[in-house]
Amino acid sequence: MELSARHAVYVGSFDPLTLGHEDIIRRGALLFDKLTVGIGINPDKKPLFTPEERVKLCREILAPLSNVEVCSFEGLAVDFVKSCGAQVMLRGVRTLTDIESEFTMSLANRTLAPDIETVFLMSSDQYTHISSSLIKQIAQMAKENSAEKLKEFVPVQIIPHLIEKFTA
């Protein structure tokens, strides 16, 4: 299969999708003809949302972006990128710590799949502090007005699902 340089894949756990993730996806969708969001399934991790829930929520939020598709995958990210017919792996970078770990990962990916290019987008400054683990802490500990607090971190469509996970 010939790989397209106009097709990028953005992989992650997206547990949950954050405003920072959404920002990278929206910006990536402007740069590439097609962008696939790959929700990775890691059997060693205990995610808050099931893969099906993550795919459903991401599809709902990203539906207005006509060149973006969402699906889940297992295994190596570079193998998933190739299976999509893409030549580009899109990565978001928030901090210097991210740059170091992403650099190491991109070197490993280059060894595993030399025909896949990694393209980095710097996080928009208002999202550099956002992480899925921070959001989970806020949702779990913010008893009053948690919906109001969470809207600064996640798309509004995710908030009721996130609150439900910690109140059920």
N, C-alpha and C positions, 0 to 999 in steps of 0.2 A: 504494500500500500504506500502510495506517495503521500508524504506529510506536507501539510499546508503551513506556510509561514504567516498566513493571514488568520490562522485559527490558534487561539491560546487556551490553555487550561489552567484554572486556578483551583488548587486542591487545598483541603483543610478538613478539620473535624466539624467546624461551624456548629459548635455545641454550647451556646446558640450562636446564630449569625449576629454579628455586632454591626453598629453603624460604621465602624472602621472597615469591616469586611465589605459592607455594602458600597462604601466609598471606592474601594479598590475595584470592585466589580463594575460599578458605573463608569469609572474612568477607563478601565480595561476595555469595556464594551465600545467606547469611543475610538480606541486605538486599533482594534482588530475587527475583521469582518464577522467572526464568530468567537464566542467565549463560552467555554464549558466550565461550569462550576462542579467540581468533583468532590463529593462528600465521602471522605475516607472512613472506612470501617476498620477499627483496630480491635481485634478480639481481646487484647490485653488491657484495654481501657474500659472503664465503667462510665459511659456517657450519661448525661442527664436526660437527653432526648434520644429516642430510638432513631435508627437510620431513616425509617419511613417518615417519622415526624419531622426530622431535619429537612428531608427532601421536600415534603409538602409545604413547610413554612417558607423555605427558600424559594420554591416555585411561586408561591403566592406573592411574596415581596418583590421578586424580580420579574414578574409577569409583564410589566410595562416595557421591559427591555427585549425587543423582538429578536435580537441576535444572541441572546443568552439562553443556554439550556442548563438544567440541573439534573445530576444523576449521582448515584452512590457507586462506590467501587471498593474492592478489597485488593490487597497486594501492593506492589511497588507503584509509586506515583508515575515514574517514567513509563512503565508498561501501560498504565491507564492513558497517559498522554498519547502514546503511540496508537492505542486502540481507538482513540477518538479521531485519529488522522491529523492530529495537531503537531506542529513542530516547535511550539513555544510553551514553556511553563511560566506562568505569571506568578510572581510572589510579591507580597506586601511586606514592607520593612518599617517598623515603628521606632526602634531605638538602636543604639550602637551594639547592644547585646544581640539584638535580632540580626544585625549585619554580620556579626561573627559566626553565629550558628547557621545563617542562610548561606554564607560563603562556603562553609564546610560542606553543607548539604549539596550545594550546586556543584562542587568539585566531585563529590561522590556520584551525583546524577550524571555528570559529564562522562565519568568513567563507565557507568552502566549504559548510557545512551548518548554517544557523542553527537548524534544527529538532532538532539533536542537542545534548544537554546533556552536559557533562563533569563527572563526580563524582570527587573525589580522596579516597583513603584514605591516611592516614599509615601508613608502615611501622611494624610493631611494633619496639620498640627493639632487640630481640635480632637483628634482620635488617637494620638500617640500613647495615651495612658490607658486606653481601653483594652481589656483582655476578657476572654470568656470566663476565666476563673474569678476575676474581679466581679463580673456581673452576677455570677452564681452566689458569691458572698453577699452582695448587696441584696439580692432577691431573698436570700435565706434570713438575713439579719434585719432588714428594714421592715419592721412590722407595720408602721403607719406610713401612709402615702408612698408605699413602695412603687406603685405604678408611676407616680409623678417623678420619683427619683430615677427609675429605670429608663424613662424616655430619653434621657441624656446619653444612654449607652447602647440601646437596641432599637430596632424598628418597632413601632407601636403595635404591629400585628403580633409580635412575639410576647409582649408583656403579659397578657392574660394566661398564656400557656406556661410561661416561666413562673408566675405567681402560683398557679395551680400545682406545679411540681413540688412546691415547698409547703403548700397548705393541705395537700391531700393526705 
